[in-house]
Amino acid sequence: MYDRVAVLAHGKFPDRSKTANGIIRYADYEVAAVLDRDRPGERVADHLPGVADAPVVASFADVPDDVDALVIGIAPIGGGFDESWRPDVEAAIEAGCDVVSGLHYFLNDDDDLAALAAEHGVELWDVRRPDRDIGVAEGRSDEVDADVVLTVGTDCSVGKMTATMEIVDAAREVGIDACVIPTGQTGIMIEGWGNPVDRVVSDFTAGAVEEMILEKGDDHDLLVVEGQGSIVHPAYSAVTCGILHGAMADELVMCHAAGREAIHGYESFDLPPLPEYVDLYESLAAPVHGTEVVAGALNTADLDDDAAAEAAVEEFAAGIDAPATDLIRFGAEEVVEAIR
């Protein structure tokens, strides 16, 4: 991977840059700067407490010192490339930096960027370009020695990737040999491997998850599969179902954002009551592999104080009839104990 990177998050940091935030919080490499032309002069730590600090700068030209790569830290609906980013991407390439992108728009298919990268001898890593050898699932994920946990959600952008990372970190803290199974662009960037299931042919989605579980399942005691979307999402339910059946998870961790009442980006669709989600996930999984929701992860980032967050967590736990917490605000120990 890389030693030092800059992260592009123009106009989105920190509230709408979940890829950038995930890289800053969990990646092993140093983030030298965040690019956001709306916030130059600010600091990462002003917005994301508890992470390594870095400056927010207006452009790649303002990044202090050298970096190995520029990471596109925005995951817009549809995964398109914003042309306003092109000058920074080109500047990074011309400076000899790789460019890492989790977009559905592949940089290697952009003739101008591909030619510029070839000229300067750098790599364009399209994280969402899937392996061509992925096939259909064979229903074998339950053959591995490891216990398999899947993070599932009431919606997209509720914190499934964050929950996955926090659970694995907390499990390792108590001596459990745990491994992340990355299924989305941010998880793949952090871990350095994985299958981007939302870009895989639909027939192969479950197979993409099964392939990773079979690869890692006999080398670890716990696999935590990064969930995607939601089973009721009007656009992304197919990938959610594919992961659910491909993972053949022993246990589920339900993820939700406090105060969320409608599908993000599809606000005409209301979220069902929490108990209905539990029934939906468990009943849909059952014909392939029985599982149950054993814990919940509530994202309370929009709540100002711990007292309000604690009240929201209590209400959420009652709704799913399982132990719950905010893994960032209060730690993941309770969820790990529920998994154990």
Secondary structure, 3 states (H helix, E strand, C coil): CCCEEEEECCCCCCCCCHHHHHHHHHCCCEEEEEECCCCCCCEHHHCCCCCCCCEEECCHHHCCCCCCEEEECCCCCCCCCCHHHHHHHHHHHHCCCEEEECCCCCHHHCHHHHHHHHHHCCCEEECCCCCCCCCCCCCCHHHCCCEEEEEEECCCCCCHHHHHHHHHHHHHHCCCCEEEECCCHHHHHHHCCCCCHHHCCHHHHHHHHHHHHHHHCCCCCEEEECCCCCCCCCCCHHHHHHHHHHHCCCEEEEEEECCCCEECCEEEEECCCHHHHHHHHHHHHCCCCCCEEEEEEEECCCCCCHHHHHHHHHHHHHHHCCCEECCCCCCCHHHHHHHC
